[in-house]
């Protein structure tokens, strides 16, 4: 199997891909120490075979392939494709469209929430994949024939899996069940990071205004530094240390020394100097009190008097997901279920197929119009309207 590493070869291959209605895509990459994943290989499967694009080839113009990614007449099939799409977005500046993710689709086919490609191929193709090259360093050239065959295997079976999963979804009238998940997969918010919003992803249990302002400012500083240096954010300062610094709010080297868990080498480094400057400027500018509202909005914890309702609805969700053979998370996440209890008028379970599967019953129970009983003869939970 040949590795495409010239513009001429790629243009020739893209002429073939342009005629396809469906292609499968996978990327081999390395991301242990960098902010951005380093693309090494792009595999593309189609009806008659596969092509392997050398993403390390410096002289090759890859734009003909980018045109394929934006061709709306060609469906791009991924398996667990978020990181692959991130790589393609970083390379081209645009998100592939339209897309289909077989790991997401597996949720409506009764295969679980995070089924592996290996298990998918075993089920639908009755093939055992050779995973001996799983830990390959894909940056090293030349790649062996064994490595190329392994890489091709990540896409050659994917189209068969897609076709059989699509057939199942059509037979069970579930084609639109994953529409929202596919739309979310290509939402640019997942791939275009705003350093100003990174603080919202860091878990904590402190909600004081000075702390929230410090956390936002420090997280933004760290993110920009990681992007500029192309290193992982945790290699600069780990989350738990960032939280300690935000809590202590040090404005001098001496105060930085007193921060819990602070290493002496960091105190003496430019990192400490920059963080002290960030916090000093923040205090001079004044605190943004609106951060408390943002912090609360991401928290959907429930008051004690609503906890029982949540537990019952969670149980009912599990019963209905088992009944339909789908992952409960696809119908409603636990976070979304808590949000439904707090804000019952607008929620995804009140629309479309989710309403028919679960929302209608949840509404009935919530308003006292639904009876839930246990049938000792069939050993099952039964539902009935009053």
Secondary structure as UniProt FT lines:
FT   STRAND          3..4
FT   HELIX           7..17
FT   TURN            18..19
FT   STRAND          22..30
FT   STRAND          38..46
FT   TURN            47..48
FT   STRAND          49..54
FT   TURN            55..56
FT   TURN            58..59
FT   HELIX           63..69
FT   TURN            72..73
FT   STRAND          75..78
FT   HELIX           82..92
FT   STRAND          99..101
FT   HELIX           102..105
FT   HELIX           106..108
FT   TURN            109..110
FT   HELIX           117..124
FT   TURN            132..135
FT   TURN            138..139
FT   HELIX           145..156
FT   HELIX           158..171
FT   TURN            172..173
FT   TURN            175..178
FT   HELIX           179..185
FT   HELIX           188..190
FT   HELIX           195..201
FT   HELIX           209..229
FT   HELIX           233..236
FT   HELIX           239..248
FT   HELIX           253..257
FT   TURN            260..261
FT   HELIX           264..267
FT   HELIX           270..285
FT   TURN            289..290
FT   HELIX           291..297
FT   HELIX           304..324
FT   HELIX           328..331
FT   HELIX           334..342
FT   TURN            344..345
FT   HELIX           348..350
FT   HELIX           352..354
FT   HELIX           355..359
FT   HELIX           360..366
FT   TURN            367..368
FT   STRAND          370..375
FT   TURN            376..379
FT   STRAND          380..385
//
